C-alpha cells in the first residue's frame, strides 16, 4: 500500500543528517576518547568519527563496495568543512575500520539507546503507563573465513551445519517504534552460554520500571523470569505447555493466580508452597513467585477446521481489573513487533539472505553495531514522523524510508561539523 498519510511529507525531508541526529557527534567523540581511538594525526584522511558514520552507511548501502559508500558520504562532509576529501582506497578504509575497532560502536549504541524513542503520544506503544518492549533473537551469516569460523562456529549442528559461520544477536526492541534498545552478540554455532536465553540474560539490567516486557516461550526459566522481574519491569511471557501452573485463585475474567517455582523443588515442598500461597502467606522469592496466568486459543490458520493453538502467558500484572485478561491476550501479540523489527534490519536494510561483508570477528561485531545504529536512527525518524502525524508508526513503510534515505544521502546537511 502506498503511503498517503500525513507522515509522508515529513519523510520526504529525510537526509543522512536527519538519520544521524540520533547519534550526536559529541557522543561519538566521547566514545572514541573512552577507548583511546583518537586520530594520531590531525590531517588524517579517515578520522575516527567519519569511520563511525561509515560503519552506519555500510548498513544503509549493503550492496555497494567500500569506495562507493565513502564516496556517497564525502560530499556532505566536505561541505561542512570537517573533512578534506581525498578518495581513499579500499585498503585504507579497511585499515581505518580496524583502527576504530568495534567497542567504540558498542559504546555509542549503548549511549544513544538510553532514552525512549516513542513519546507518550506515540500510538501502539503503551499499555496504560507501561511502554511495551519485546525480546527476540536473529542470526547473521558471516563470511566463511578461518577466524570467523573459529570465533562464531556454524549453526545447525554437526549433522547439518550451516553454509556460513553465524552470529546470534538478541535484542530488546520498543514495540511501537521498532527501535532496538539493547543488544547482545554471541556465537551462532551452539555451545554453552551461546543460546538466546543466555544472551537475553545479559540484557535484563537494561530493563526499566516503566516497561512491559514481552517474550516468547523459549526465553522462560524460573531464574530468567525472576531476574527480569527484579528489575521492576512488568513481564508478559509465554510459557511452554509442560510448565506446571497450580491454581491458587480463580479470577472473574477467566485468568487465575498461580505460582512459578524453582524447578528442583520436591513434590512435598511444592505442595507446601501452593498451600501457603492459597492461605495468603508470604513466600520465599528464591523458591516461588506469584504470577497471573492467561490462557486462550488462537484459531487455526487454515480453513479446514484444524485445531487451534493454545497460548499460555504468565504476567506480573496480577490485578484483573487494572489489566483484564482479554486485553493482555491482545497485548501479547505485540511481541511480533520485535520479529518485524529484526526483519526490517535483516531483510529490508541488509537484503534477504545477504552475508555480512566483514572477514574478521572484530569487524563483524563493528558491522553489526553499525546496522543496529542505523536501524535505530531510521526507526526514530519514522516514529517521530508518525507521532507528529498522529498515526501508528506501523503505517509508515520501512522500505520506503530506507529508499528515501539512500536517495538523500548526499544532502549537504548530512553531518554535524
C-alpha positions as CSV (number, residue, x, y, z in Angstrom):
1,X,0.0,0.0,0.0
2,X,1.4,3.4,-0.9
3,X,1.9,5.8,1.9
4,X,-0.7,8.5,1.8
5,X,-0.6,9.5,5.5
6,X,0.5,13.0,6.7
7,X,3.8,11.4,7.7
8,X,4.7,11.0,4.0
9,X,5.5,14.7,3.6
10,X,7.8,14.6,6.7
11,X,9.6,11.5,5.4
12,X,10.3,13.3,2.2
13,X,12.6,15.6,4.2
14,X,15.0,12.7,5.0
15,X,18.7,13.2,4.7
16,X,21.5,11.2,6.2
17,X,21.9,14.2,8.6
18,X,18.4,13.5,10.0
19,X,19.3,9.8,10.4
20,X,22.5,10.6,12.3
21,X,20.7,13.1,14.5
22,X,20.2,10.1,16.9
23,X,24.0,9.7,17.0
24,X,25.3,13.1,18.1
25,X,28.9,14.0,17.3
26,X,29.7,14.6,21.0
27,X,28.6,11.0,21.8
28,X,30.9,9.7,19.1
29,X,33.8,11.8,20.3
30,X,33.3,10.7,23.9
31,X,33.2,7.0,22.9
32,X,36.3,7.4,20.8
33,X,38.2,9.1,23.7
34,X,37.0,6.4,26.2
35,X,38.5,3.7,24.1
36,X,41.7,5.7,23.2
37,X,40.9,5.6,19.5
38,X,41.6,9.3,18.7
39,X,43.3,10.2,15.4
40,X,47.1,10.1,15.7
41,X,47.4,12.8,13.1
42,X,45.3,15.9,12.7
43,X,45.5,15.7,8.9
44,X,44.5,12.0,8.7
45,X,42.3,11.2,5.7
46,X,39.9,9.0,7.6
47,X,39.3,10.4,11.1
48,X,37.5,8.1,13.7
49,X,34.2,10.0,13.7
50,X,34.0,9.6,9.9
51,X,34.5,5.9,10.3
52,X,31.6,5.7,12.7
53,X,29.3,7.2,10.1
54,X,31.0,4.9,7.5
55,X,30.1,1.9,9.6
56,X,26.4,3.1,9.7
57,X,26.5,3.8,6.0
58,X,27.7,0.2,5.2
59,X,24.3,-0.9,6.6
60,X,22.4,1.6,4.5
61,X,24.3,0.7,1.3
62,X,24.8,-3.0,1.9
63,X,25.1,-3.8,-1.9
64,X,27.8,-1.2,-2.5
65,X,31.6,-1.6,-2.1
66,X,33.7,0.4,0.3
67,X,34.8,3.1,-2.2
68,X,31.2,3.7,-3.4
69,X,29.9,4.1,0.2
70,X,32.6,6.5,1.2
71,X,32.1,8.5,-2.0
72,X,28.4,8.9,-1.1
73,X,29.4,10.3,2.3
74,X,32.2,12.6,1.0
75,X,30.2,15.5,-0.4
76,X,28.2,16.4,2.7
77,X,31.3,16.0,4.9
78,X,33.4,18.2,2.7
79,X,30.7,20.9,2.5
80,X,30.7,21.1,6.3
81,X,34.5,21.7,6.2
82,X,35.1,18.9,8.7
83,X,36.9,16.6,6.2
84,X,39.3,17.4,3.5
85,X,38.2,14.9,0.8
86,X,40.8,12.7,-0.9
87,X,39.4,9.5,-2.3
88,X,40.7,6.7,0.0
89,X,41.3,3.2,-1.3
90,X,39.6,0.0,-0.1
91,X,42.7,-1.0,1.8
92,X,42.8,2.4,3.5
93,X,39.2,2.1,4.6
94,X,39.8,-1.4,5.9
95,X,42.7,-0.3,8.0
96,X,40.7,2.7,9.3
97,X,37.9,0.3,10.3
98,X,40.4,-1.8,12.2
99,X,41.9,1.2,14.0
100,X,38.4,2.2,15.1
101,X,37.5,-1.3,16.4
102,X,34.1,-2.5,17.5
103,X,34.0,-1.4,21.1
104,X,33.5,2.3,20.1
105,X,30.3,1.4,18.2
106,X,29.1,-0.8,21.1
107,X,29.5,2.1,23.5
108,X,27.8,4.6,21.1
109,X,24.9,2.2,20.7
110,X,24.5,1.8,24.5
111,X,24.6,5.5,24.9
112,X,22.0,6.5,22.2
113,X,19.6,3.8,23.4
114,X,19.3,5.0,27.0
115,X,16.3,7.2,26.1
116,X,12.9,6.1,24.8
117,X,12.3,6.6,21.1
118,X,8.5,6.6,21.4
119,X,6.8,9.5,23.2
120,X,3.7,9.4,25.4
121,X,1.7,10.4,22.3
122,X,3.0,7.6,20.0
123,X,0.3,5.2,19.1
124,X,0.8,1.4,19.5
125,X,3.4,1.8,22.2
126,X,1.7,1.8,25.6
127,X,-0.5,-0.4,27.8
128,X,-1.7,2.2,30.2
129,X,1.5,3.8,31.6
130,X,3.7,0.9,30.6
131,X,5.9,1.0,27.4
132,X,5.8,-2.2,25.5
133,X,9.1,-3.8,24.6
134,X,9.9,-7.3,23.3
135,X,12.8,-9.7,23.4
136,X,13.8,-11.7,20.3
137,X,16.7,-13.1,18.5
138,X,18.1,-13.4,15.0
139,X,21.0,-14.9,13.1
140,X,23.5,-13.3,10.8
141,X,25.6,-15.3,8.3
142,X,29.2,-14.1,8.1
143,X,32.0,-14.8,5.5
144,X,33.5,-18.2,5.8
145,X,37.0,-17.3,6.9
146,X,39.1,-19.3,9.3
147,X,38.9,-16.6,12.1
148,X,35.1,-16.2,11.8
149,X,34.6,-20.0,11.8
150,X,36.8,-20.3,14.9
151,X,35.0,-17.4,16.8
152,X,31.4,-18.0,15.8
153,X,31.0,-21.6,14.6
154,X,28.4,-23.0,12.3
155,X,24.7,-23.3,13.1
156,X,22.6,-26.4,12.5
157,X,24.8,-28.9,14.4
158,X,27.4,-31.3,13.2
159,X,24.9,-33.3,11.1
160,X,23.6,-30.4,9.0
161,X,26.0,-27.4,9.5
162,X,25.1,-24.0,8.1
163,X,26.8,-22.9,4.9
164,X,28.5,-20.0,6.7
165,X,29.6,-19.2,10.2
166,X,26.8,-17.5,12.1
167,X,26.4,-14.8,14.8
168,X,23.4,-14.8,17.1
169,X,22.0,-11.4,18.1
170,X,19.3,-11.0,20.8
171,X,17.6,-7.6,21.0
172,X,15.2,-5.7,23.2
173,X,13.0,-3.6,20.8
174,X,10.5,-0.9,21.5
175,X,7.2,-2.3,20.1
176,X,5.8,1.0,19.0
177,X,8.8,2.4,17.2
178,X,10.7,-0.9,16.4
179,X,13.9,0.8,17.6
180,X,16.4,-1.5,19.2
181,X,17.1,-0.5,22.8
182,X,19.7,-3.2,23.8
183,X,21.6,-6.0,22.0
184,X,23.8,-8.9,22.9
185,X,26.0,-10.7,20.4
186,X,27.3,-14.3,20.6
187,X,28.3,-17.3,18.5
188,X,25.6,-18.9,16.4
189,X,27.3,-22.3,16.3
190,X,25.9,-23.5,19.7
191,X,27.7,-24.4,22.9
192,X,27.1,-23.5,26.5
193,X,26.2,-19.9,27.1
194,X,25.5,-19.0,23.4
195,X,21.8,-19.5,23.1
196,X,19.1,-16.9,23.1
197,X,18.3,-17.4,26.8
198,X,21.9,-16.8,27.8
199,X,22.3,-13.7,25.6
200,X,19.0,-12.3,26.8
201,X,20.1,-12.7,30.4
202,X,22.8,-10.2,29.8
203,X,20.2,-7.6,28.7
204,X,17.9,-7.7,31.8
205,X,19.9,-4.9,33.5
206,X,18.7,-2.6,30.7
207,X,15.0,-3.1,31.6
208,X,13.2,-0.2,33.4
209,X,10.2,0.1,35.7
210,X,8.0,1.7,33.1
211,X,8.4,-1.2,30.7
212,X,6.1,-4.2,29.9
213,X,8.4,-6.8,28.6
214,X,7.0,-9.4,26.1
215,X,8.9,-12.7,25.4
216,X,8.2,-16.0,23.7
217,X,8.3,-19.3,25.5
218,X,11.9,-20.0,24.6
219,X,13.1,-17.3,26.9
220,X,11.3,-18.6,30.1
221,X,13.0,-20.2,33.0
222,X,12.4,-19.5,36.7
223,X,15.8,-17.9,37.0
224,X,15.4,-15.7,34.0
225,X,11.8,-14.6,34.8
226,X,12.7,-13.7,38.3
227,X,15.8,-11.9,37.3
228,X,13.9,-9.8,34.8
229,X,11.1,-9.1,37.2
230,X,13.5,-8.0,39.9
231,X,14.4,-5.0,37.7
232,X,11.0,-3.5,38.5
233,X,9.8,-4.0,34.9
234,X,6.5,-5.8,34.4
235,X,6.5,-9.1,32.3
236,X,4.1,-10.8,29.9
237,X,5.8,-14.0,28.8
238,X,4.5,-17.0,27.0
239,X,5.4,-20.4,28.6
240,X,5.5,-24.0,27.4
241,X,2.6,-26.3,27.9
242,X,4.7,-28.5,30.1
243,X,5.1,-25.9,32.8
244,X,3.2,-26.8,36.0
245,X,1.0,-23.9,37.0
246,X,-1.2,-24.8,40.0
247,X,-4.3,-22.7,40.5
248,X,-4.0,-20.5,43.6
249,X,-7.1,-18.3,42.9
250,X,-9.6,-18.2,40.1
251,X,-10.3,-14.7,38.8
252,X,-13.6,-13.3,37.3
253,X,-12.0,-12.6,33.9
254,X,-11.1,-16.2,33.3
255,X,-7.4,-15.8,34.4
256,X,-6.0,-17.2,37.6
257,X,-3.3,-16.6,40.1
258,X,-0.6,-19.2,40.2
259,X,3.0,-19.9,41.3
260,X,6.2,-20.5,39.4
261,X,8.7,-22.4,41.5
262,X,12.3,-23.2,41.5
263,X,12.5,-26.3,39.2
264,X,14.3,-28.7,41.5
265,X,11.9,-28.5,44.4
266,X,10.5,-31.8,45.6
267,X,6.8,-32.6,45.4
268,X,6.3,-32.1,49.2
269,X,7.8,-28.6,49.1
270,X,5.9,-27.6,46.0
271,X,2.6,-28.7,47.7
272,X,3.6,-26.7,50.8
273,X,4.3,-23.6,48.8
274,X,0.9,-23.8,46.9
275,X,-1.0,-24.2,50.2
276,X,0.9,-21.3,51.7
277,X,0.0,-19.1,48.7
278,X,-3.6,-20.1,48.9
279,X,-3.5,-19.1,52.6
280,X,-2.1,-15.7,51.7
281,X,1.2,-16.3,53.4
282,X,4.5,-14.7,52.3
283,X,6.7,-16.8,50.1
284,X,10.5,-17.0,49.8
285,X,11.1,-15.3,46.5
286,X,14.1,-17.5,45.8
287,X,11.7,-20.5,45.9
288,X,8.5,-19.3,44.3
289,X,6.8,-16.2,42.8
290,X,3.2,-15.3,42.4
291,X,2.0,-14.8,38.8
292,X,-1.2,-14.5,36.9
293,X,-2.0,-16.9,34.1
294,X,-4.0,-16.1,30.9
295,X,-4.9,-19.0,28.6
296,X,-6.6,-18.6,25.3
297,X,-6.8,-20.3,21.9
298,X,-5.8,-18.9,18.6
299,X,-7.9,-20.3,15.7
300,X,-6.1,-22.5,13.1
301,X,-4.7,-20.6,10.1
302,X,-6.3,-22.9,7.5
303,X,-9.9,-23.0,6.7
304,X,-10.2,-26.8,7.0
305,X,-11.4,-26.7,10.6
306,X,-8.0,-27.7,12.0
307,X,-7.3,-27.5,15.7
308,X,-6.3,-24.1,17.0
309,X,-3.2,-23.3,19.2
310,X,-3.5,-22.9,22.9
311,X,-1.5,-19.9,24.2
312,X,-0.5,-19.7,27.8
313,X,1.1,-16.5,29.1
314,X,2.1,-15.5,32.6
315,X,2.4,-12.0,33.9
316,X,3.4,-9.9,36.9
317,X,0.3,-7.8,36.3
318,X,-1.8,-9.6,38.9
319,X,-4.8,-7.2,39.1
320,X,-7.5,-8.3,36.6
321,X,-9.3,-5.0,37.0
322,X,-6.3,-2.9,36.0
323,X,-5.3,-5.3,33.2
324,X,-8.2,-7.6,32.0
325,X,-7.2,-10.9,30.5
326,X,-8.7,-10.2,27.1
327,X,-6.6,-7.0,26.9
328,X,-3.4,-8.8,27.9
329,X,-4.1,-11.6,25.4
330,X,-4.3,-8.9,22.7
331,X,-1.2,-7.2,24.0
332,X,0.9,-10.3,23.9
333,X,0.7,-10.4,20.2
334,X,2.6,-7.1,20.1
335,X,5.6,-9.4,20.6
336,X,5.6,-9.9,16.9
337,X,6.6,-6.3,16.5
338,X,10.1,-7.4,17.7
339,X,10.3,-10.1,15.0
340,X,9.1,-7.5,12.5
341,X,11.8,-5.1,13.7
342,X,14.5,-7.7,13.3
343,X,13.2,-8.5,9.8
344,X,13.5,-4.8,8.9
345,X,17.1,-4.9,9.8
346,X,18.0,-8.3,8.3
347,X,15.8,-8.3,5.2
348,X,14.9,-4.7,4.2
349,X,18.0,-2.9,5.4
350,X,20.6,-5.6,4.8
351,X,18.9,-7.5,2.0
352,X,17.3,-11.0,2.1
353,X,19.9,-13.8,2.6
354,X,22.8,-11.4,2.4
355,X,26.0,-12.4,4.1
356,X,27.8,-9.7,6.2
357,X,30.9,-8.3,4.5
358,X,33.4,-8.4,7.3
359,X,36.1,-11.1,7.3
360,X,37.3,-10.9,10.9
361,X,35.4,-11.3,14.2
362,X,36.1,-7.8,15.4
363,X,34.9,-6.2,12.1
364,X,31.8,-8.5,12.2
365,X,30.9,-7.0,15.6
366,X,31.6,-3.5,14.3
367,X,29.4,-4.1,11.3
368,X,26.5,-5.5,13.4
369,X,26.6,-2.5,15.7
370,X,26.6,-0.2,12.7
371,X,23.5,-2.0,11.5
372,X,21.8,-1.6,14.9
373,X,22.7,2.1,15.0
374,X,21.3,2.7,11.5
375,X,18.1,0.8,12.3
376,X,17.7,2.8,15.5
377,X,18.1,6.0,13.6
378,X,15.6,5.1,10.9
379,X,13.1,3.8,13.5
380,X,13.4,7.1,15.4
381,X,12.8,9.0,12.3
382,X,9.7,7.0,11.4
383,X,8.4,7.2,15.0
384,X,8.9,11.0,15.1
385,X,7.1,11.5,11.8
386,X,4.2,9.1,12.8
387,X,3.8,10.7,16.2
388,X,3.6,14.2,14.7
389,X,1.0,12.9,12.2
390,X,-0.9,11.1,15.0
391,X,-0.7,7.7,13.3
392,X,0.7,4.3,14.3
393,X,4.4,4.0,13.2
394,X,3.4,0.7,11.6
395,X,1.6,2.7,8.9
396,X,4.9,4.2,7.7
397,X,6.6,1.8,5.4
398,X,10.2,1.0,6.5
399,X,11.1,0.0,2.9
400,X,10.1,3.4,1.6
401,X,12.1,5.2,4.4
402,X,15.2,3.2,3.5
403,X,14.8,4.1,-0.2
404,X,14.4,7.8,0.6
405,X,17.4,7.8,2.9
406,X,19.6,6.2,0.3
407,X,18.5,8.8,-2.3
408,X,19.1,11.7,0.1
409,X,22.4,10.6,1.4
410,X,24.3,13.4,-0.4
411,X,22.3,16.2,1.3
412,X,24.6,19.0,2.4
413,X,23.1,18.8,5.9
414,X,24.3,15.3,6.3
415,X,26.5,15.6,9.4
416,X,27.1,17.9,12.2
417,X,30.5,19.6,11.8
